[in-house]
Amino acid sequence: MNHSPAFEGTLINRKTVQELTHKCPASIHNALNAKGPYFDPDFPRPIKLGMGRGNYWIEEEVRVWLAKQVALSRQPVRKGGAHN
């Protein structure tokens, strides 16, 4: 008997991901495109729920990504740049 783990979370659609991240559809696509110049390996991957149902994201994963972005933007800037 095959038992899959229970999922306890909230799935959100692309529009909600756009609202949370302030990314347009093209930016989301670019962040997910491993062959593109704007690939973000930390951006949450969507899941498919079947044919024709679209992509969904796990809300907690998107919120964790957002928290990392905030933390990165709050890091102190070194004086003198990289040429010190």
PyMOL commands that set and color helices and strands:
alter all, ss='L'
color gray80, all
select helices_A, chain A and resi 14-21+25-32+59-73+81-83
alter helices_A, ss='H'
color red, helices_A
select strands_A, chain A and resi 11-13+47-48+55-58
alter strands_A, ss='S'
color yellow, strands_A
deselect
rebuild
show_as cartoon
